């Protein structure tokens, strides 16, 4: 990819995802560009994996922690959310939302960590660029 093309892609991506000083290789740059230009394909994707149950120990003894996560993309361009519900044996549930910080490196890392999710079956052509 010629230098001029890379700089043009970076400027276009930077409108939605902060490039900052990230050193991006060609396939990462191409992934980010495809992600923002074809965001409409991600917009309605949502996945809630099975709940995770853990048995943990503290000074008070054993307790259970059950966590459920939902991963989804916002209808407005461009945002990735992780909603969570966490229940403990002896306390009120924790409910919240985490928005993935939209920097180039964060978005790439998030997709690399979640690339095998079923919700990406219809966009493997894009996700496969960095998986």
Protein Blocks (a to p, Z undefined) as FASTA:
>chain_A
ZZklmmmmmmmmmmmmcfkjaccdfklmmmmmmmmmmmmmmmmgccdddddddddddfkb
ccdddddddddddfbdcddddddddddfkbccddddddddddfklmmmmmmmmmmpmklm
mmmmmmmmmZZ
